Amino acid sequence: MKMFYFLDYHPAFIQAAYRIADSSTNIITPMNPYIIIVLSFMREYDKKAGIGTLIALMLPYSICFLLTWIVLLLLFVFLGIPFGLGVEIYL
């Protein structure tokens, strides 16, 4: 975070970019604590389904979410819409 501060980026902008990257990949990471629950619901319909099947099925959704969030972030950047009260992209 401090590196981007020296590049004059506002910390709220960096936080928004981090949350975009993190939220779109939560469903496909094996470290997600809820992946066991999703997998158990999935196994009700397909007994041979495993973690690879779950990740393969969720990957297109993850990519779509990531692209949508990036487009929205770029709209905020290029249209100059503030991220909050007094929060711009640059300091």
N, CA, C and O of each residue as an XYZ file, in Angstrom:
364
protein
N       0.817     -1.189      0.000
C       0.000      0.000      0.000
C       0.863      1.255      0.000
O       0.528      2.253     -0.638
N       1.976      1.193      0.723
C       2.802      2.382      0.817
C       3.443      2.738     -0.527
O       3.675      3.911     -0.818
N       3.723      1.727     -1.335
C       4.315      1.978     -2.642
C       3.354      2.800     -3.504
O       3.776      3.741     -4.175
N       2.069      2.449     -3.489
C       1.087      3.198     -4.272
C       0.858      4.588     -3.688
O       0.529      5.519     -4.423
N       1.029      4.739     -2.377
C       0.920      6.053     -1.759
C       2.001      6.979     -2.304
O       1.743      8.157     -2.551
N       3.202      6.458     -2.491
C       4.286      7.263     -3.046
C       4.053      7.583     -4.520
O       4.639      8.530     -5.047
N       3.205      6.804     -5.190
C       2.828      7.093     -6.578
C       1.605      8.001     -6.650
O       1.044      8.203     -7.727
N       1.190      8.551     -5.504
C       0.077      9.497     -5.361
C      -1.294      8.895     -5.633
O      -2.211      9.619     -6.022
N      -1.457      7.593     -5.438
C      -2.780      6.983     -5.511
C      -3.437      7.060     -4.137
O      -2.778      6.883     -3.112
N      -4.716      7.320     -4.127
C      -5.450      7.370     -2.874
C      -5.606      5.947     -2.330
O      -5.860      5.027     -3.107
N      -5.462      5.744     -1.027
C      -5.593      4.395     -0.469
C      -6.966      3.766     -0.716
O      -7.061      2.544     -0.825
N      -8.015      4.553     -0.808
C      -9.345      3.997     -1.073
C      -9.432      3.421     -2.484
O     -10.120      2.425     -2.705
N      -8.749      4.033     -3.425
C      -8.718      3.504     -4.792
C      -7.977      2.163     -4.826
O      -8.417      1.226     -5.493
N      -6.871      2.075     -4.119
C      -6.107      0.821     -4.063
C      -6.935     -0.255     -3.371
O      -6.912     -1.415     -3.782
N      -7.661      0.118     -2.328
C      -8.516     -0.839     -1.627
C      -9.619     -1.355     -2.551
O      -9.938     -2.544     -2.529
N     -10.203     -0.470     -3.360
C     -11.249     -0.891     -4.306
C     -10.678     -1.852     -5.343
O     -11.317     -2.851     -5.672
N      -9.499     -1.571     -5.856
C      -8.880     -2.459     -6.842
C      -8.550     -3.821     -6.227
O      -8.723     -4.854     -6.873
N      -8.078     -3.820     -4.990
C      -7.782     -5.093     -4.309
C      -9.055     -5.903     -4.098
O      -9.067     -7.112     -4.327
N     -10.116     -5.250     -3.668
C     -11.377     -5.955     -3.410
C     -11.974     -6.524     -4.690
O     -12.621     -7.571     -4.654
N     -11.770     -5.860     -5.807
C     -12.242     -6.388     -7.093
C     -11.526     -7.700     -7.405
O     -12.162     -8.691     -7.764
N     -10.217     -7.700     -7.269
C      -9.448     -8.909     -7.573
C      -9.752    -10.025     -6.587
O      -9.823    -11.192     -6.972
N      -9.931     -9.677     -5.314
C     -10.162    -10.692     -4.298
C     -11.561    -11.283     -4.392
O     -11.724    -12.499     -4.293
N     -12.558    -10.452     -4.579
C     -13.935    -10.953     -4.550
C     -14.277    -11.829     -5.747
O     -15.090    -12.746     -5.634
N     -13.671    -11.557     -6.870
C     -14.021    -12.341     -8.059
C     -13.381    -13.726     -8.073
O     -13.828    -14.600     -8.815
N     -12.357    -13.937     -7.276
C     -11.697    -15.250     -7.266
C     -11.982    -16.055     -6.002
O     -11.422    -17.137     -5.828
N     -12.832    -15.556     -5.126
C     -13.109    -16.278     -3.881
C     -13.752    -17.635     -4.130
O     -13.443    -18.590     -3.417
N     -14.632    -17.752     -5.114
C     -15.354    -18.997     -5.331
C     -14.457    -20.092     -5.922
O     -14.773    -21.274     -5.784
N     -13.369    -19.736     -6.561
C     -12.525    -20.753     -7.189
C     -11.259    -21.070     -6.400
O     -10.456    -21.894     -6.838
N     -11.069    -20.446     -5.266
C      -9.887    -20.757     -4.483
C     -10.163    -21.938     -3.557
O     -11.197    -21.956     -2.889
N      -9.285    -22.906     -3.498
C      -9.494    -24.049     -2.602
C      -9.411    -23.677     -1.125
O      -9.833    -24.461     -0.275
N      -8.884    -22.513     -0.802
C      -8.768    -22.088      0.591
C     -10.045    -21.448      1.125
O     -10.096    -21.059      2.292
N     -11.075    -21.333      0.293
C     -12.352    -20.787      0.719
C     -12.978    -21.742      1.734
O     -13.145    -22.926      1.440
N     -13.328    -21.248      2.926
C     -13.887    -22.164      3.933
C     -15.254    -22.720      3.556
O     -15.658    -23.753      4.091
N     -15.969    -22.074      2.663
C     -17.303    -22.519      2.286
C     -17.310    -23.457      1.083
O     -18.372    -23.899      0.646
N     -16.135    -23.759      0.549
C     -16.088    -24.612     -0.639
C     -16.575    -26.026     -0.308
O     -17.096    -26.716     -1.184
N     -16.413    -26.462      0.932
C     -16.895    -27.781      1.340
C     -18.420    -27.815      1.318
O     -19.018    -28.813      0.916
N     -19.042    -26.726      1.749
C     -20.504    -26.653      1.752
C     -21.038    -26.652      0.329
O     -21.987    -27.369      0.014
N     -20.428    -25.848     -0.528
C     -20.858    -25.804     -1.928
C     -20.651    -27.167     -2.580
O     -21.492    -27.627     -3.352
N     -19.541    -27.805     -2.269
C     -19.257    -29.131     -2.830
C     -20.258    -30.175     -2.338
O     -20.651    -31.061     -3.098
N     -20.668    -30.081     -1.093
C     -21.643    -31.049     -0.587
C     -23.004    -30.859     -1.245
O     -23.687    -31.843     -1.530
N     -23.416    -29.612     -1.493
C     -24.655    -29.378     -2.232
C     -24.537    -29.875     -3.671
O     -25.497    -30.393     -4.241
N     -23.361    -29.711     -4.243
C     -23.140    -30.154     -5.616
C     -23.186    -31.674     -5.723
O     -23.647    -32.218     -6.726
N     -22.710    -32.350     -4.692
C     -22.691    -33.820     -4.706
C     -24.080    -34.430     -4.562
O     -24.261    -35.619     -4.823
N     -25.052    -33.641     -4.153
C     -26.424    -34.154     -4.119
C     -26.927    -34.446     -5.528
O     -27.749    -35.339     -5.729
N     -26.430    -33.690     -6.497
C     -26.884    -33.838     -7.877
C     -25.924    -34.651     -8.736
O     -26.341    -35.285     -9.705
N     -24.645    -34.634     -8.387
C     -23.642    -35.389     -9.136
C     -22.700    -36.052     -8.131
O     -21.872    -35.384     -7.513
N     -22.830    -37.352     -7.976
C     -22.072    -38.073     -6.949
C     -20.573    -38.118     -7.229
O     -19.783    -38.277     -6.298
N     -20.170    -37.983     -8.478
C     -18.751    -38.056     -8.833
C     -18.070    -36.683     -8.839
O     -16.882    -36.589     -9.149
N     -18.800    -35.626     -8.503
C     -18.235    -34.276     -8.556
C     -17.184    -34.098     -7.469
O     -17.335    -34.563     -6.340
N     -16.121    -33.413     -7.848
C     -15.045    -33.120     -6.905
C     -14.701    -31.644     -6.950
O     -15.428    -30.833     -7.523
N     -13.590    -31.318     -6.341
C     -13.181    -29.923     -6.278
C     -12.802    -29.378     -7.658
O     -13.013    -28.199     -7.944
N     -12.242    -30.242     -8.511
C     -11.906    -29.821     -9.874
C     -13.146    -29.500    -10.687
O     -13.156    -28.550    -11.470
N     -14.201    -30.301    -10.498
C     -15.459    -30.040    -11.192
C     -16.050    -28.712    -10.750
O     -16.540    -27.928    -11.562
N     -15.994    -28.477     -9.442
C     -16.529    -27.220     -8.909
C     -15.777    -26.015     -9.449
O     -16.387    -25.026     -9.856
N     -14.455    -26.095     -9.452
C     -13.651    -24.973     -9.953
C     -13.879    -24.783    -11.452
O     -13.969    -23.650    -11.925
N     -13.972    -25.873    -12.197
C     -14.206    -25.767    -13.638
C     -15.572    -25.152    -13.947
O     -15.716    -24.416    -14.923
N     -16.560    -25.450    -13.125
C     -17.886    -24.878    -13.344
C     -17.958    -23.407    -12.939
O     -18.700    -22.633    -13.544
N     -17.203    -23.023    -11.936
C     -17.263    -21.652    -11.422
C     -16.287    -20.699    -12.105
O     -16.411    -19.484    -11.953
N     -15.325    -21.223    -12.850
C     -14.336    -20.368    -13.505
C     -14.947    -19.371    -14.489
O     -14.542    -18.209    -14.473
N     -15.899    -19.754    -15.347
C     -16.496    -18.746    -16.240
C     -17.212    -17.625    -15.481
O     -17.164    -16.466    -15.891
N     -17.875    -17.972    -14.377
C     -18.544    -16.948    -13.574
C     -17.522    -16.005    -12.948
O     -17.732    -14.794    -12.888
N     -16.428    -16.570    -12.489
C     -15.381    -15.764    -11.882
C     -14.781    -14.789    -12.896
O     -14.537    -13.626    -12.575
N     -14.550    -15.260    -14.100
C     -14.003    -14.391    -15.152
C     -14.997    -13.295    -15.523
O     -14.609    -12.144    -15.720
N     -16.264    -13.648    -15.616
C     -17.291    -12.640    -15.930
C     -17.392    -11.582    -14.839
O     -17.489    -10.390    -15.131
N     -17.369    -12.019    -13.577
C     -17.394    -11.059    -12.473
C     -16.174    -10.150    -12.513
O     -16.291     -8.939    -12.329
N     -15.002    -10.734    -12.754
C     -13.772     -9.941    -12.793
C     -13.821     -8.907    -13.907
O     -13.483     -7.745    -13.683
N     -14.232     -9.308    -15.098
C     -14.311     -8.360    -16.214
C     -15.345     -7.263    -15.956
O     -15.114     -6.100    -16.286
N     -16.477     -7.631    -15.371
C     -17.508     -6.635    -15.069
C     -17.016     -5.625    -14.047
O     -17.224     -4.422    -14.211
N     -16.369     -6.100    -13.001
C     -15.846     -5.195    -11.978
C     -14.736     -4.293    -12.536
O     -14.653     -3.119    -12.175
N     -13.891     -4.835    -13.409
C     -12.824     -4.019    -13.994
C     -13.409     -2.929    -14.884
O     -12.944     -1.789    -14.857
N     -14.430     -3.274    -15.675
C     -15.088     -2.263    -16.514
C     -15.706     -1.174    -15.645
O     -15.609      0.010    -15.966
N     -16.340     -1.572    -14.548
C     -16.934     -0.591    -13.651
C     -15.871      0.303    -13.017
O     -16.070      1.511    -12.896
N     -14.750     -0.278    -12.614
C     -13.655      0.514    -12.057
C     -13.112      1.492    -13.083
O     -12.842      2.648    -12.757
N     -12.950      1.038    -14.324
C     -12.447      1.924    -15.373
C     -13.445      3.040    -15.697
O     -13.045      4.157    -16.026
N     -14.734      2.737    -15.605
C     -15.736      3.793    -15.788
C     -15.588      4.868    -14.719
O     -15.667      6.060    -15.017
N     -15.376      4.453    -13.484
C     -15.170      5.415    -12.414
C     -13.904      6.238    -12.661
O     -13.885      7.445    -12.422
N     -12.861      5.583    -13.137
C     -11.592      6.269    -13.359
C     -11.704      7.276    -14.495
O     -11.335      8.440    -14.335
N     -12.212      6.831    -15.641
C     -12.212      7.708    -16.816
C     -13.316      8.757    -16.786
O     -13.172      9.806    -17.415
N     -14.400      8.511    -16.083
C     -15.453      9.513    -15.967
C     -15.231     10.453    -14.791
O     -15.939     11.449    -14.640
N     -14.260     10.139    -13.974
C     -13.917     11.013    -12.852
C     -14.915     10.953    -11.711
O     -15.032     11.911    -10.946
N     -15.629      9.860    -11.582
C     -16.598      9.711    -10.502
C     -15.837      9.402     -9.216
O     -15.023      8.478     -9.197
N     -16.080     10.148     -8.148
C     -15.365      9.856     -6.892
C     -15.824      8.535     -6.274
O     -16.969      8.119     -6.445
N     -14.914      7.890     -5.556
C     -15.211      6.613     -4.923
C     -15.968      6.782     -3.616
O     -16.541      5.820     -3.104
N     -15.979      7.957     -3.085
C     -16.684      8.270     -1.850
C     -16.597      9.757     -1.614
O     -16.186     10.513     -2.494
N     -16.985     10.178     -0.423
C     -16.928     11.602     -0.112
C     -15.478     12.078     -0.032
O     -14.747     11.707      0.886
N     -15.078     12.880     -0.974
C     -13.723     13.405     -0.987
C     -12.667     12.395     -1.365
O     -11.487     12.626     -1.103
N     -13.041     11.286     -1.970
C     -12.080     10.245     -2.337
C     -11.926     10.235     -3.855
O     -12.827      9.803     -4.574
N     -10.815     10.700     -4.322
C     -10.487     10.679     -5.735
C      -9.481      9.562     -5.991
O      -9.087      8.847     -5.069
N      -9.076      9.418     -7.231
C      -8.090      8.380     -7.557
C      -6.705      8.773     -7.060
O      -5.970      7.956     -6.506
N      -6.374     10.008     -7.265
C      -5.056     10.507     -6.856
C      -5.178     11.372     -5.626
O      -6.227     11.967     -5.375
N      -4.112     11.442     -4.860
C      -4.102     12.283     -3.661
C      -4.067     13.752     -4.000
O      -4.055     14.593     -3.101
